[in-house]
């Protein structure tokens, strides 16, 4: 039994926050943010939008694309660092909103590597025959835990959600291999210090701004540059492939310089590496499924192609999955110009056919 990606979907909030907007809030500039990170803008959830509501939107799109009804879903896994509540899980809220009444549901916390972890867990469940259809979601409302007075972090993050539907089947291809890793000794490099059982909410935690993301940016940068190529090579080795076989590498979208470094290390040309960082910033567990969804929509993946999703993040955690794409390329809806051109051709063909018919009737 192999696990195949049969549907994909994404949701990003409408509200755009540009670098210039941020430059009015903290001591930064568009130039600094673009050159150091590659980010130009990010999406910010409106009031009322949450990790669960965005996850539901992405999931609906993925299920519709797959032609799978909510009632067919056996398990829902939501990877997130920004759940609606500590409990119940965001996955349970999604299960209820979708009406996926048969599905088991749980959240998975692996920071920005969350989606890769969730996908690997779902694949193992499918391959073991425990479930047939899994809904795997990465969804984040990072804007709610971002310190908008800290220029070191507030320029990096954005909100959004991405989802895939996995289904077991006898065909070759699908998810070929996965590799998951962790090093808890780096836990304090990227964390949300308060709000858990170690440091529950108090006047002190609020006044010290401990409910916001704290990050040692340079250390995380060095870690990311090291683990992306390592995890990519390992997942390829487990699938019996080499970097030359990669059609598209989808790295966690955290920093353009991290992506460039991985590209150089793996000797991949830019067209083989997906990058939508400039539009969305770092959306943590949502970044890879949103990027995967856009890559498919752009026609960058077709049957037989090899796609590698590789993530890294809080924990520290890192991991990768290798997929042999088995779905057909999407047929793009015609643009207005193409539609008008087709209409003119059709009219010309009809006119010529009517002329011939008239000539035939007269003679
Ligand atoms: O999802 C996984 C988690 N996160 C990451 O992957 C993040 C990994 N790290 C990074 O992407 C980078 O380390 C950052 C983008 C966060 C920072 O870039 P950097 O090149 O490592 O800058 P830095 O922290 O070494 O800071 C350089 C300077 C500092 O000034 P001084 O001390 O040299 O005078 C900072 O105070 O840049 C200053 N700085 C800023 N200046 C303008 C830091 N943030 C900003 C800012 N605007 N937003």
Boltz pocket constraint, residues with backbone or C-beta under 6 A from the ligand:
constraints:
  - pocket:
      binder: B
      contacts: [[A, 27], [A, 28], [A, 29], [A, 32], [A, 33], [A, 36], [A, 37], [A, 112], [A, 151], [A, 152], [A, 153], [A, 155], [A, 190], [A, 216], [A, 217], [A, 218], [A, 219], [A, 220], [A, 221], [A, 224], [A, 253], [A, 254], [A, 255], [A, 282], [A, 284], [A, 312], [A, 313], [A, 314]]
      max_distance: 6.0
